[in-house]
Amino acid sequence: MTSAPSLFTRPFLFICLATGCFYLSFYPILPVMPLYVSSLGGTPTQIGLIIGYFAWGLGIALGSAASGCLLTFIDFPTLFALITATPLIGAALAFRSRTPHGRGIA
């Protein structure tokens, strides 16, 4: 009986490292972005929206790998419903507590 080839080869690990460094390079921008937007004349609402959109993009980029792994355990319609409902529930909770995302940063 022969075993399957290993997934963790040298090229695969380098690709994982490069992808991780690419996504981690976005995080240093997050703390200074509100200052930059306010220097351009942005209002606190605009600053909060921009930070929210930026965080949403990072969440999509980082969550895509997790959703790929989840597809092996959950069928697509169920996973799609969960992924769609999660931000809606988060937004409802944020507006319920009257602290929208980004408001504390602005």
Backbone as CSV, one residue per row, in Angstrom:
resi,resn,N_x,N_y,N_z,CA_x,CA_y,CA_z,C_x,C_y,C_z
1,MET,0.848,-1.177,0.000,0.000,0.000,0.000,0.894,1.241,0.000
2,THR,0.679,2.107,-0.971,1.470,3.339,-1.051,0.692,4.486,-0.423
3,SER,1.429,5.364,0.188,0.767,6.504,0.829,0.639,7.654,-0.168
4,ALA,-0.308,8.517,0.085,-0.530,9.680,-0.776,0.617,10.666,-0.602
5,PRO,0.959,11.407,-1.654,2.036,12.389,-1.515,1.658,13.470,-0.503
6,SER,2.662,13.967,0.172,2.430,14.969,1.216,2.030,16.307,0.602
7,LEU,1.084,16.970,1.237,0.667,18.300,0.792,1.687,19.355,1.189
8,PHE,2.357,19.145,2.289,3.258,20.154,2.841,4.642,20.050,2.210
9,THR,4.692,20.393,0.940,5.961,20.423,0.232,6.573,21.813,0.371
10,ARG,7.809,21.943,-0.041,8.504,23.222,0.067,7.790,24.340,-0.715
11,PRO,7.398,24.127,-1.983,6.683,25.197,-2.697,5.358,25.585,-2.035
12,PHE,4.631,24.588,-1.512,3.360,24.881,-0.858,3.575,25.754,0.374
13,LEU,4.580,25.448,1.177,4.857,26.239,2.371,5.294,27.660,2.012
14,PHE,6.051,27.819,0.936,6.442,29.164,0.503,5.232,29.968,0.031
15,ILE,4.316,29.318,-0.652,3.089,30.001,-1.089,2.263,30.421,0.122
16,CYS,2.160,29.547,1.113,1.424,29.895,2.340,2.085,31.069,3.050
17,LEU,3.403,31.058,3.142,4.127,32.144,3.790,3.940,33.460,3.037
18,ALA,4.041,33.421,1.712,3.869,34.639,0.915,2.451,35.187,1.040
19,THR,1.462,34.308,1.010,0.075,34.753,1.144,-0.173,35.347,2.519
20,GLY,0.350,34.706,3.556,0.205,35.240,4.914,0.847,36.606,5.061
21,CYS,2.052,36.777,4.509,2.720,38.089,4.570,1.935,39.142,3.799
22,PHE,1.360,38.749,2.666,0.570,39.695,1.877,-0.629,40.203,2.674
23,TYR,-1.380,39.297,3.297,-2.555,39.718,4.051,-2.185,40.458,5.329
24,LEU,-1.086,40.066,5.975,-0.660,40.780,7.172,-0.159,42.188,6.869
25,SER,0.230,42.446,5.626,0.699,43.787,5.274,-0.435,44.817,5.294
26,PHE,-1.679,44.381,5.286,-2.799,45.317,5.335,-3.060,45.846,6.743
27,TYR,-2.700,45.089,7.766,-3.025,45.485,9.134,-2.338,46.772,9.600
28,PRO,-1.090,47.077,9.222,-0.503,48.352,9.670,-1.234,49.580,9.139
29,ILE,-2.001,49.425,8.070,-2.730,50.556,7.497,-3.937,50.920,8.353
30,LEU,-4.519,49.951,9.004,-5.777,50.147,9.724,-5.718,51.225,10.805
31,PRO,-4.691,51.310,11.662,-4.704,52.341,12.703,-4.527,53.767,12.190
32,VAL,-3.847,53.946,11.073,-3.594,55.308,10.584,-4.599,55.760,9.533
33,MET,-5.426,54.856,9.048,-6.387,55.227,8.015,-7.372,56.309,8.478
34,PRO,-7.904,56.264,9.711,-8.806,57.336,10.138,-8.136,58.714,10.136
35,LEU,-6.875,58.769,10.508,-6.155,60.044,10.490,-5.988,60.562,9.071
36,TYR,-5.693,59.654,8.157,-5.529,60.050,6.760,-6.844,60.549,6.163
37,VAL,-7.919,59.839,6.448,-9.228,60.239,5.901,-9.662,61.577,6.503
38,SER,-9.404,61.776,7.796,-9.780,63.066,8.402,-8.911,64.196,7.860
39,SER,-7.644,63.912,7.504,-6.811,64.957,6.908,-7.290,65.337,5.511
40,LEU,-8.012,64.421,4.865,-8.608,64.722,3.564,-9.955,65.426,3.695
41,GLY,-10.409,65.617,4.940,-11.671,66.305,5.172,-12.855,65.373,5.380
42,GLY,-12.596,64.118,5.694,-13.674,63.154,5.905,-14.395,63.385,7.219
43,THR,-15.680,63.142,7.210,-16.488,63.259,8.431,-16.340,61.981,9.249
44,PRO,-16.723,62.008,10.530,-16.651,60.779,11.328,-17.463,59.622,10.731
45,THR,-18.583,59.926,10.109,-19.381,58.873,9.469,-18.621,58.256,8.303
46,GLN,-17.989,59.088,7.489,-17.217,58.575,6.358,-16.026,57.747,6.832
47,ILE,-15.386,58.198,7.909,-14.257,57.446,8.457,-14.727,56.067,8.924
48,GLY,-15.837,56.021,9.623,-16.369,54.741,10.087,-16.731,53.820,8.941
49,LEU,-17.329,54.366,7.878,-17.679,53.551,6.714,-16.437,53.003,6.022
50,ILE,-15.420,53.835,5.871,-14.205,53.382,5.202,-13.512,52.298,6.012
51,ILE,-13.433,52.471,7.326,-12.825,51.442,8.169,-13.658,50.156,8.108
52,GLY,-14.969,50.287,8.110,-15.830,49.118,8.004,-15.649,48.382,6.691
53,TYR,-15.582,49.120,5.571,-15.372,48.491,4.273,-14.012,47.819,4.208
54,PHE,-13.003,48.464,4.779,-11.662,47.897,4.771,-11.628,46.610,5.593
55,ALA,-12.234,46.631,6.766,-12.272,45.430,7.604,-13.095,44.330,6.936
56,TRP,-14.156,44.707,6.238,-14.978,43.728,5.524,-14.142,43.021,4.457
57,GLY,-13.317,43.783,3.727,-12.461,43.193,2.698,-11.441,42.236,3.285
58,LEU,-10.868,42.596,4.426,-9.925,41.695,5.087,-10.630,40.440,5.565
59,GLY,-11.848,40.604,6.062,-12.599,39.436,6.517,-12.908,38.485,5.384
60,ILE,-13.230,39.029,4.237,-13.511,38.176,3.079,-12.246,37.456,2.643
61,ALA,-11.135,38.186,2.611,-9.886,37.568,2.160,-9.430,36.472,3.115
62,LEU,-9.511,36.732,4.400,-9.058,35.743,5.372,-10.079,34.633,5.583
63,GLY,-11.343,34.932,5.375,-12.381,33.931,5.583,-12.573,32.982,4.419
64,SER,-12.014,33.306,3.261,-12.212,32.439,2.099,-11.546,31.077,2.297
65,ALA,-10.398,31.062,2.950,-9.742,29.778,3.199,-10.557,28.938,4.177
66,ALA,-11.096,29.588,5.195,-11.905,28.852,6.174,-13.170,28.301,5.534
67,SER,-13.779,29.080,4.648,-15.003,28.581,4.016,-14.704,27.416,3.086
68,GLY,-13.538,27.412,2.459,-13.157,26.270,1.634,-13.027,24.992,2.447
69,CYS,-12.453,25.119,3.644,-12.334,23.958,4.530,-13.704,23.513,5.033
70,LEU,-14.574,24.479,5.318,-15.905,24.126,5.825,-16.748,23.398,4.791
71,LEU,-16.470,23.631,3.497,-17.253,22.962,2.457,-17.070,21.451,2.474
72,THR,-16.004,20.975,3.095,-15.840,19.528,3.184,-16.782,18.924,4.220
73,PHE,-17.290,19.752,5.138,-18.162,19.257,6.206,-19.626,19.677,6.047
74,ILE,-19.862,20.819,5.401,-21.214,21.382,5.286,-21.539,21.541,3.814
75,ASP,-22.766,21.276,3.425,-23.147,21.463,2.028,-23.203,22.960,1.686
76,PHE,-23.088,23.268,0.404,-22.963,24.657,-0.034,-24.139,25.549,0.354
77,PRO,-25.403,25.139,0.152,-26.508,26.046,0.514,-26.521,26.427,1.997
78,THR,-26.196,25.468,2.855,-26.166,25.767,4.291,-25.028,26.722,4.626
79,LEU,-23.841,26.470,4.052,-22.697,27.347,4.303,-22.954,28.749,3.752
80,PHE,-23.571,28.830,2.578,-23.892,30.136,2.002,-24.852,30.915,2.901
81,ALA,-25.840,30.222,3.447,-26.787,30.880,4.355,-26.088,31.366,5.617
82,LEU,-25.168,30.574,6.162,-24.428,30.978,7.358,-23.534,32.187,7.079
83,ILE,-22.835,32.149,5.943,-21.942,33.255,5.603,-22.742,34.531,5.343
84,THR,-23.902,34.400,4.735,-24.736,35.567,4.463,-25.353,36.114,5.748
85,ALA,-25.748,35.249,6.643,-26.423,35.696,7.862,-25.472,36.298,8.884
86,THR,-24.223,35.887,8.898,-23.286,36.353,9.921,-23.114,37.870,9.936
87,PRO,-22.809,38.541,8.806,-22.684,39.998,8.870,-24.007,40.703,9.139
88,LEU,-25.103,40.112,8.697,-26.403,40.728,8.961,-26.720,40.698,10.456
89,ILE,-26.414,39.587,11.091,-26.623,39.495,12.540,-25.689,40.454,13.264
90,GLY,-24.428,40.543,12.808,-23.480,41.468,13.409,-23.921,42.914,13.273
91,ALA,-24.438,43.277,12.101,-24.923,44.647,11.901,-26.134,44.930,12.777
92,ALA,-27.023,43.955,12.880,-28.198,44.155,13.729,-27.789,44.333,15.185
93,LEU,-26.825,43.557,15.644,-26.353,43.700,17.024,-25.627,45.027,17.233
94,ALA,-24.873,45.467,16.232,-24.154,46.735,16.364,-25.125,47.902,16.448
95,PHE,-26.139,47.909,15.608,-27.109,49.003,15.654,-28.018,48.894,16.872
96,ARG,-28.206,47.682,17.354,-29.011,47.495,18.562,-28.312,48.099,19.767
97,SER,-26.995,47.933,19.824,-26.254,48.477,20.960,-25.827,49.925,20.724
98,ARG,-26.159,50.451,19.549,-25.879,51.847,19.187,-24.389,52.171,19.171
99,THR,-23.600,51.191,18.777,-22.165,51.423,18.599,-21.741,50.858,17.252
100,PRO,-22.053,51.554,16.147,-21.680,51.043,14.819,-20.168,50.902,14.686
101,HIS,-19.784,49.979,13.833,-18.361,49.700,13.613,-17.637,50.945,13.141
102,GLY,-16.522,51.232,13.727,-15.724,52.371,13.311,-16.017,53.645,14.077
103,ARG,-17.113,53.690,14.800,-17.485,54.918,15.514,-16.478,55.246,16.608
104,GLY,-15.978,54.229,17.293,-15.009,54.456,18.354,-13.649,54.855,17.837
105,ILE,-13.353,54.533,16.571,-12.055,54.860,15.985,-12.046,56.313,15.525
106,ALA,-13.183,56.802,15.060,-13.239,58.132,14.451,-12.985,59.232,15.448
